[in-house]
Amino acid sequence: MNQRILIVDDEAPVATLLEHTLRDEGYEVAVATDGMDAMNRVHAFRPDVVIMDIMMPRLDGVQTTRLLRRNRSFADTVIIALSARTDQAVREAMNEAGADLYMRKPFTIARLVEHLRNLLDERTRTG
């Protein structure tokens, strides 16, 4: 079974780029447009990885990450935060919420895929 990735981003061009690239890499991909949409999709989709934007309407990435981490079903789901925000407070908030990795926008797809593979390999090794 292919590993599943949920992309959570309100910027359609970013979400579309990630969706097509990750599908080409062999992942099963779903897209949510904000945190509320993500919370509605995670239970049916059961992602191995969530790629989470931070600044989104209705429910931001920090709040969504906290909600995911509180749910035992998603405690081990890899969460990669993507944000144009560079301030340390946002980075710390995502780390405290439970993100596994914080990457700044703009980012390179190759670097994101490399981090993604490393995090998934690490999860597989540690069980």
C-alpha positions in Angstrom: 0.0 0.0 0.0 1.3 3.5 -0.9 2.0 5.9 1.9 -0.7 8.6 2.2 0.0 12.3 2.4 -2.5 15.0 3.3 -1.6 18.5 2.1 -3.2 21.3 4.1 -2.7 24.6 2.4 -5.1 27.4 1.4 -2.8 28.5 -1.4 -4.1 26.5 -4.4 -0.9 26.9 -6.5 1.2 25.5 -3.6 -1.2 22.7 -2.9 -1.5 21.7 -6.6 2.3 21.7 -7.0 2.8 19.5 -4.0 -0.1 17.2 -5.0 1.2 16.5 -8.5 4.8 16.2 -7.4 4.1 13.8 -4.6 1.8 11.7 -6.7 4.6 11.4 -9.3 6.8 10.2 -6.4 4.3 7.4 -5.8 2.4 8.7 -2.8 -1.4 8.7 -2.4 -2.3 12.3 -1.9 -5.3 14.3 -0.7 -5.7 18.0 -0.3 -7.4 20.1 2.4 -7.9 23.8 2.0 -7.6 24.7 5.7 -7.4 23.2 9.2 -11.2 22.5 9.5 -11.2 20.8 6.1 -8.1 18.7 7.3 -9.8 17.6 10.5 -12.8 16.5 8.4 -10.6 14.5 6.1 -8.0 12.8 8.3 -10.3 10.2 9.8 -11.4 8.8 6.4 -8.0 9.3 4.6 -5.7 8.2 7.5 -2.6 9.9 6.3 1.0 8.8 7.2 2.1 12.4 6.7 0.4 15.8 6.9 2.1 18.7 5.2 0.7 21.7 7.0 0.6 25.4 6.1 0.5 27.6 9.2 -1.4 30.7 8.1 -4.8 29.6 7.1 -8.4 30.7 7.6 -10.8 29.2 10.1 -8.3 26.9 11.8 -4.6 27.6 11.5 -1.7 25.1 11.3 -0.7 25.4 14.9 -4.3 24.7 16.1 -4.7 21.9 13.6 -1.4 20.3 14.6 -2.4 20.4 18.3 -5.8 18.8 17.5 -4.1 16.0 15.5 -1.5 15.3 18.3 -4.3 15.1 20.9 -5.9 12.3 19.0 -4.2 9.0 19.6 -4.9 7.8 16.1 -2.6 10.6 14.7 0.0 10.7 17.5 2.6 9.1 15.2 1.6 10.8 12.0 4.5 12.8 10.5 3.7 16.5 10.4 5.7 18.8 8.3 5.0 22.5 8.7 5.4 24.9 5.8 5.3 28.6 6.2 6.4 31.9 4.8 6.6 33.1 8.4 10.2 33.4 9.6 9.7 34.6 13.2 11.0 32.3 15.9 7.7 32.5 17.9 5.8 30.7 15.0 8.5 28.1 14.7 8.4 27.4 18.4 4.6 27.3 18.4 4.6 24.6 15.7 7.4 22.6 17.5 5.4 22.8 20.8 2.2 21.8 18.9 4.0 18.6 17.7 5.4 19.3 14.2 8.2 17.0 13.2 9.8 19.5 10.8 9.5 23.2 10.0 10.3 24.4 6.5 10.1 27.9 5.2 8.5 29.0 2.0 9.8 29.3 -0.6 11.1 25.7 -0.5 12.5 23.3 -3.0 10.5 20.3 -3.8 13.6 18.1 -3.9 14.4 19.2 -0.3 10.9 18.6 0.9 10.8 15.1 -0.6 14.2 14.3 0.9 13.0 15.3 4.4 9.7 13.5 3.8 11.5 10.2 3.0 13.9 10.6 5.9 11.1 11.2 8.4 9.1 8.2 7.0 12.2 6.0 7.1 12.8 7.0 10.7 9.2 6.2 11.7 9.5 2.8 10.1 12.7 2.0 11.9 11.4 3.1 15.3 8.1 1.4 14.8 
